Amino acid sequence: MDSLYIKQSNSDQLKDRPIIPLRYKKSTLISPKFFEFMEGKNCIVTGGNSGIGFETALALANFGANVTILSRNQEKAEASVKSIKAKSQNNNVDYILVDLSSQISLKDASNYILKEYDKIDILVNNAGAWFSKLELTDDGVERQLAVNHLAYFLLTHELLGALHNSDDARIICVGSDSHFHGKIHFEDLSLGKKYNGLKAYAQSKLANALFVYELNRQLKSRGIHNISINCVQPGLVKTDIGLKHSISLHGIIWRLRRMGGVSPAKGAETSIYLASADEAKSQSGKYWDKCKPKPSSKRSYNTEDAIKLWNISKDLCGIDDYFSPLIKENHL
Ligand SMILES: NC(=O)c1ccc[n+]([C@@H]2O[C@H](COP(=O)([O-])OP(=O)(O)OC[C@H]3O[C@@H](n4cnc5c(N)ncnc54)[C@H](OP(=O)(O)O)[C@@H]3O)[C@@H](O)[C@H]2O)c1
């Protein structure tokens, strides 16, 4: 690790946090790249250390972009960055450690990103998790809702000013067709009364679609046309998502189920398409599967629910004005 340097905040505020974000970046040894059409594009991929996120980050690095992966595990993050650099011959790949279930950790990570980049071109909200049992975060939120929805909502808010500085900013939220079985349990968002992991997962994935459609509407109503946002369904993909926080029965079921799935590289294709294809530039507010838009569930088009969830999400994240980063940057 001779050419790594570490930036670490000395702020007292960082004490006692679950994970203190550290930023590692290789020095500027430039190697030839396979493609260079995304050179100069700054890309953030959450959960880029494994599965679909890793393949997405690798593709963007192959295209010559600057790629930062957000990961909660230093060892995995280091190994992934090393592997992406070796495979892509692109040294502009780094990582930030963040626990996406912790709002304070996420805000710290956002500050690091914003110190490094005043412009962000691609934000792939990809990290996701499955939990068999009810668990609450330090912020008091059910974990699947926190990681799969609120982290997308909050990170996008934090980075909105830098996204607006790009002339073609693209936000991609990785959802799931599981949302077709989902419902937002407004009366008991944590499902604490009778927890069911599948219901909580489906709820969080429905929240992805509702968020994407609502943010798209709100951006358009403010006359903001240089930021697009889309929701992606990757299909059934052979990853470890169903093993990490599972009781053993659910782990066995996931092992059997994923046998019918596609590879993570295949599962990443739609995210990569939306992040990089010229023709995807004008696309926003849609639900995508196999690089094509398709209808999402009836509930996902319920604008009343979308606004209700939006307001609850703002409250849960302590956000007063979602568009305040744009006001700060004099965009509004
Ligand atoms: N696999 C499928 O069949 C499938 C189907 C539909 C949708 N999806 C969606 O696809 C996305 C990617 O999932 P995947 O299948 O590629 O699973 P995966 O390999 O487990 O990747 C999920 C990523 O999210 C990260 N993550 C989870 N909780 C986190 C936290 N609190 N803080 C920071 N990072 C966290 C994981 O980190 P660790 O490596 O440290 O766990 C991992 O990098 C998810 O949004 C998932 O819901 C997957």
Ligand as a Chemical Component Dictionary entry (heavy atoms), coordinates in Angstrom:
data_LIG
# 
_chem_comp.id                   LIG 
_chem_comp.type                 NON-POLYMER 
_chem_comp.pdbx_formal_charge   0 
_chem_comp.three_letter_code    LIG 
# 
loop_
_chem_comp_atom.comp_id 
_chem_comp_atom.atom_id 
_chem_comp_atom.alt_atom_id 
_chem_comp_atom.type_symbol 
_chem_comp_atom.charge 
_chem_comp_atom.model_Cartn_x 
_chem_comp_atom.model_Cartn_y 
_chem_comp_atom.model_Cartn_z 
_chem_comp_atom.pdbx_ordinal 
LIG N1  N1  N 0  -29.446 -9.890  -6.259 1  
LIG C1  C1  C 0  -30.679 -9.774  -6.731 2  
LIG O1  O1  O 0  -31.302 -10.763 -7.199 3  
LIG C2  C2  C 0  -31.366 -8.442  -6.729 4  
LIG C3  C3  C 0  -32.641 -8.362  -7.306 5  
LIG C4  C4  C 0  -33.304 -7.143  -7.327 6  
LIG C5  C5  C 0  -32.688 -6.031  -6.788 7  
LIG N2  N2  N 1  -31.449 -6.133  -6.221 8  
LIG C6  C6  C 0  -30.856 -4.910  -5.667 9  
LIG O2  O2  O 0  -29.563 -4.745  -6.191 10 
LIG C7  C7  C 0  -28.775 -3.932  -5.300 11 
LIG C8  C8  C 0  -27.399 -4.554  -5.132 12 
LIG O3  O3  O 0  -27.545 -5.786  -4.463 13 
LIG P1  P1  P 0  -26.681 -7.086  -4.811 14 
LIG O4  O4  O 0  -27.606 -8.147  -5.209 15 
LIG O5  O5  O -1 -25.538 -6.721  -5.699 16 
LIG O6  O6  O 0  -26.172 -7.496  -3.350 17 
LIG P2  P2  P 0  -24.749 -7.405  -2.647 18 
LIG O7  O7  O 0  -23.715 -8.095  -3.461 19 
LIG O8  O8  O 0  -24.957 -7.839  -1.245 20 
LIG O9  O9  O 0  -24.441 -5.856  -2.719 21 
LIG C9  C9  C 0  -25.047 -4.948  -1.842 22 
LIG C10 C10 C 0  -24.031 -3.878  -1.513 23 
LIG O10 O10 O 0  -24.616 -2.964  -0.572 24 
LIG C11 C11 C 0  -23.695 -2.824  0.520  25 
LIG N3  N3  N 0  -24.350 -2.459  1.764  26 
LIG C12 C12 C 0  -25.360 -3.105  2.389  27 
LIG N4  N4  N 0  -25.650 -2.481  3.556  28 
LIG C13 C13 C 0  -24.795 -1.437  3.662  29 
LIG C14 C14 C 0  -24.570 -0.428  4.633  30 
LIG N5  N5  N 0  -25.292 -0.359  5.765  31 
LIG N6  N6  N 0  -23.602 0.477   4.427  32 
LIG C15 C15 C 0  -22.844 0.413   3.305  33 
LIG N7  N7  N 0  -22.996 -0.510  2.344  34 
LIG C16 C16 C 0  -23.960 -1.423  2.527  35 
LIG C17 C17 C 0  -23.052 -4.188  0.618  36 
LIG O11 O11 O 0  -21.898 -4.128  1.422  37 
LIG P3  P3  P 0  -21.268 -5.482  2.058  38 
LIG O12 O12 O 0  -20.549 -6.164  0.924  39 
LIG O13 O13 O 0  -20.390 -4.983  3.134  40 
LIG O14 O14 O 0  -22.430 -6.308  2.547  41 
LIG C18 C18 C 0  -22.789 -4.467  -0.841 42 
LIG O15 O15 O 0  -21.659 -3.758  -1.288 43 
LIG C19 C19 C 0  -29.597 -3.834  -4.016 44 
LIG O16 O16 O 0  -30.229 -2.568  -3.971 45 
LIG C20 C20 C 0  -30.628 -4.931  -4.168 46 
LIG O17 O17 O 0  -31.808 -4.661  -3.444 47 
LIG C21 C21 C 0  -30.777 -7.310  -6.191 48 
# 
loop_
_chem_comp_bond.comp_id 
_chem_comp_bond.atom_id_1 
_chem_comp_bond.atom_id_2 
_chem_comp_bond.value_order 
_chem_comp_bond.pdbx_ordinal 
LIG N1  C1  SING 1  
LIG C1  O1  DOUB 2  
LIG C1  C2  SING 3  
LIG C2  C3  SING 4  
LIG C2  C21 DOUB 5  
LIG C3  C4  DOUB 6  
LIG C4  C5  SING 7  
LIG C5  N2  DOUB 8  
LIG N2  C6  SING 9  
LIG N2  C21 SING 10 
LIG C6  O2  SING 11 
LIG C6  C20 SING 12 
LIG O2  C7  SING 13 
LIG C7  C8  SING 14 
LIG C7  C19 SING 15 
LIG C8  O3  SING 16 
LIG O3  P1  SING 17 
LIG P1  O4  DOUB 18 
LIG P1  O5  SING 19 
LIG P1  O6  SING 20 
LIG O6  P2  SING 21 
LIG P2  O7  DOUB 22 
LIG P2  O8  SING 23 
LIG P2  O9  SING 24 
LIG O9  C9  SING 25 
LIG C9  C10 SING 26 
LIG C10 O10 SING 27 
LIG C10 C18 SING 28 
LIG O10 C11 SING 29 
LIG C11 N3  SING 30 
LIG C11 C17 SING 31 
LIG N3  C12 SING 32 
LIG N3  C16 SING 33 
LIG C12 N4  DOUB 34 
LIG N4  C13 SING 35 
LIG C13 C14 SING 36 
LIG C13 C16 DOUB 37 
LIG C14 N5  SING 38 
LIG C14 N6  DOUB 39 
LIG N6  C15 SING 40 
LIG C15 N7  DOUB 41 
LIG N7  C16 SING 42 
LIG C17 O11 SING 43 
LIG C17 C18 SING 44 
LIG O11 P3  SING 45 
LIG P3  O12 DOUB 46 
LIG P3  O13 SING 47 
LIG P3  O14 SING 48 
LIG C18 O15 SING 49 
LIG C19 O16 SING 50 
LIG C19 C20 SING 51 
LIG C20 O17 SING 52 
# 
